[in-house]
Every structure is written in structure tokens, then in C-alpha cells.
Amino acid sequence: MKQAELSSAKEYEDQGYFILRNFFNSQEIAHLTALVDPIFLQWRDGKEALIFEHKLLNMHSLTHAGYFEQSQTQRLALFNAILPTKLTQYLDALFGEGLYFHNTQLFFNPTNKAHLPYWHRDMQYSPIADELQASELLNMLSLHVRIPLLDETGVELIPGSHKRWDTELERKVRFELDEHENSETLADSKLIALSAGDLLIFNAQMLHRGNYALNHERKALDLCIGKPHPLSIEFLDKSVLPTSQELAQLDNPSWFQAAYQLGKA
């Protein structure tokens, strides 16, 4: 393992996240933006009232085939752009073989200003009991790979919460118990500032929240990456994966191939 990879591995082990500065150059970010923007516009079209009413701040499944009915080549271009070899090689070196592509999300500022940033662990909105999530925390590897397409101070984390469950206060805040609110300030939090081209890799089950107030505009692409686990694999959506024909045309198919095989199981 190279020195940079060793440093990232140590940061992840200790903190639950690490940052790779200037990982993508300006041309790569411009290319990603050109691929992402039409998908976002398709998804948003006619949904403005719904987005406001439900206080939405992200969309998911950007690789869904439905967004590419007019151009399959654009879907192939997006698959190639989000998982370049330099990214998969770096994370394979840190986390070992077995990583697979799970999904994508695009984060933006909510149009409804009443929506405040909220502390959460990703799976808390699933039917899976919190006690089971806690017991499996150290057995799961679910990652967010954040690619900001614009400069942002957009994520706040509780370092170390990837390897421990909530304190009593954190639990009350996360579930809004005893008159606590999930938007409260928590001690020891870390606000992350990123430039377009940086990468933030963090554990999806650590305590985290977004930040909207410090960003006039947000456009952050998240890749959801993981290793197979019974609690997460049931949420794999086959419609966001390449077809067998598309897999054969990809530049770097390994993580997509792993997901495709899981989707067939």
C-alpha cells in the first residue's frame, strides 16, 4: 500500500472518513456536470411543488435507464465517469476486494427553508430495527463517496461514530426524544469544506448531516459503495445497474460487475 493510501486508511480507521484533495481535475468535473445536469432537470421537471412540500434535498438513482431513453451512449458515459480506474484502485487498496456499486444520489439545497439539517445514520429510515443496526455496525461496510460538483461546506460528521453507537444524547437527538430536535448542535462534530474536484469518503452509518446555510448552491454527487451484507443488499435496485450488454462496453466494469452478480442472486 502506498503512503497516501496508508494515510487514508489510518484516517478512516480513526475517524470514519477521509478526504482526497484535487482527485478530479476541472475537465473531469465539467464532464460529470454535463452528464448529471440533464438527469437532474428531467427528475425535477414538474415536481417543484412536491419538492417544496416534502422538503426534498436529494434525488437518487441517476443511472436508472429511464433517464436515457434517447441516448444509451450517455448512460455508458455516466457509468464510465463515476467509476474511473483511479478511484476503484484506490479504494480497493484500502478496503480490499469485494466492493460493489450500490446507487447514486445528487444533493442540492432544499427549496423549503423550513427544512433544517438533521442528524442521522443512513439505515435508520429503513424497517431494520435500530438494535440490529447497532449490533451489525462493525460487520458492515457502506460508504458514501461524495464528489462535489461545486465548492461546498456541505457535510457535518461525528468522527469515530462509525465504530460505536449513539451516546444517550445522540440517541435522543437522532430520534427527537424528550423534546430534543434532530437539528440540534452536537459536540465534537466536524464540518467538512470541499472544493469541486475533492472527494470525501465516509461511512454511511456514522452520525452525519448535511449543511445548507453555508452554501448558496449545492450540487454534490454521492456514490453509494459497499461490500455485500444481508442488511444492505436487499435494497440493491437492479434498474440502476448496467445490463450485461452495457457491462461489456464499460472501461472499468469491476464494481458494476459485482453489483450485477448480486442483483441476479
N, C-alpha and C positions, 0 to 999 in steps of 0.2 A: 504494500500500500504506500502511495506517495505521501510526502509530508503534508500537503494540503488536505488530502483525504483523511490522514490520521488526525489532523486538527479538527476537521468537521465531525469525525466520528466521536472524538472526545467531547466536543460541544454538545452533540446530540445526546450522548450518554448522560451528561451532567444536567443539561438544560431542557432537552426535548425539542430543540430546534437549532438550525444554523443558517447562515446567510452566505451565499456565493455572490460576491460583487462583480458586476460587469460580465455576467456569464453570457448574455446575448448582446451582440452589437446592435447598432442603430438600424442597420438594414434588416436584421432578423426580426427586430421588434416591429418595424414598419410592415414587414411581410405578414407577421402574425396578426397585426391590427387590421390589415386589409382583408384577411380571411375571417376574422372574428366579427367585424362590424356588420357585414350583411346578415349574418346569422342573428345577431342581437336585434337588428332592425326588423327582421322577419318575426321574431318572437314577440317583440314589443308592439307591433302593429295592431291597433285596435284594442290593446289591453291597458291603456293608460289609466282608465278609471279603476280597473281591477288591481293594478299595481299599487295605486294610491290607497285603495280601500284595505287591501291586505298587507300594506306596509312592506311590500317586497323589496329586497335588496340584492337578489341574485337570480340568475337562471341556471339551469343545468342541462346536461346532455347536448352540448354543442355539436357533437359528432353524429347526432341522430340523422339517419338517411333522409328523413323528411325535409330537412333544410337544403338538400342538394338534388332535388328532383330535376333541376335544369342543368346540373353540371356535376357529374360524378368525379371529374378531374379535380374539382375544388375540394371534394371530400378527401381524396387521396392527398392533396396538397396540405390539408389541415392535419391529417394523421402524421404526415412526414414532418411538419413544422413543430408539432408539440412534443414529439419524442425523438429529437436528434440523437445520434450515437454518443455524442459527448455527454449528454445527460444520463442516458441509461448506463453507460460505462462507469460514470462517477458514482451513481447510487448503487449499482451492483457491487462496486468495490467496497462501499460502506456497509451495505445491508445483506450482501450475499445473494446467491441465486434464488429465484422463485418470485421476484417481484412481478406484478401484473398491473395492467391499466384497468381502472375501475370506472372512471367517468371524468367529466369536466364540469366546472362551474365558472360563471362570469359574475363578478361582484361589481356593483355600482352603488351610488348614493341613493337611499330611499327618497322618493318624491314627497312622501308624507313625513314631515319633520317631527311628528309626534313619536316616531319610532326611534327609540334610544338604543345604543349598543348594549347587548345583553351577554352575560357570561354563560357559557355552555360547554359541554362535551358533545361531540357530533352525534353520538348514538342515543342521546337522551330523548330525542324525538321519535325514536323507534318504539315498537312494542316490547323491546327487550328490557327486562327488569333491571333496575339500577344496581341491585346487588350482584346480579350475574355479570354486568358490565365491569363492576369493580373487581370481581374475582378473576376475570379474564384479561385485565388491563395489561399485565406483563407478558401475556401469551399472544397478543395481537400486534400486528404492525400495519397501521393505516396512516398514510401520510398525505398531507397537502403539499403540493409543490406550487407555490404562488409565483406567478410571472406578472409583475405589474407592467401594464402597457402604458401607464402614466406614472409619474412620480407620486408616491403616496406615503402618508403615515397612517396606515390603514388597518393594522392588526395589533392587538394587545394580548400578551400571553402571561401566564403564571409559570415562570421557569421551574422545572422539576416536577410539575404536576402530571407529567407523562408516566411517572413511576410510583405515584401514590394517589390515593383517592382523596376526597374533599376533607378539609377541616370542617368543624361544626359550622363556622360562619360561612364558609364557601358553599356548603350544602344548603343553608338557609337562603343565601343569595341566589344560587342557581335555580332553586325551586320556589323562590319567593315565599318562604315560610316565616311565620312570626313577624309579619309586617315588613319584612325585607323586600327589596326590589332587585331584579337581576341586572339592573343598570348601575348598581352601586359601585363605588370605588373599592377595589380590593388591594390590600397591602401586598408589596413585593411584586406587583405587576410590572411588565416591561413593554413599553410602546415601541414598535418597530418602524423605523423610517427606511423606505426603499426608493431607489431610483429605477426608472424604466431600464430594463436590462439586467437588474439584480434578480436573484432567486432567493426566496425564503422557503425552507423545507421544515415543516413542523408536524408533530404528532397530532392526528385528528382528535384523539381522545384526551388531550391535555386541556386544561381550562383556558379558554380564549374567547375573545370577542372582537368584532370589527370596530372601526372608528370612522365616523362620518364627518364630524365637525371640523376636522383639521384639513379636509380635502375639498376644494371647490368642485372637483370632479374626480370620480374614481372609475377605473376600468382595469380590473385585475382578473387575470385568467388563472384559475386553480386547476391543477391536475390532481385527481384522486388516485393514488397509487397504493398498493398494499401487497401483502402476502396472504394466501388463502387461509381463511379461518371460518368456522361454521357460523359465527355471529355476523360476519360481514358478507360472505359470499352469496347469501340468499338475496342480497339487494343488488347483485350484478344484473344489469339490464342489457340483454343481448342486442337490443336495437341500436346501441351506441358503438358496437364493435364492428370492425371490418368484416366483410364477407370473405369466404375462402378465396374468391377471385381477387378481391382487393388486397388480401394478405400477400398474395404472390407478387403484387406490384409495389409493395412498400419498401422503402430504403432500409428501414431498421425495424423489422416486424416482431422482435422477440417478446416484448411485454404485451403486445396485441395478440400474438400467437398464444401466449399463456392464458390470456383472458378468454380467447376464443375456445380453447380446450375446456376451460372451466364452465363456460356457457353451454357447452354441449353435454356436460355431465348431468 
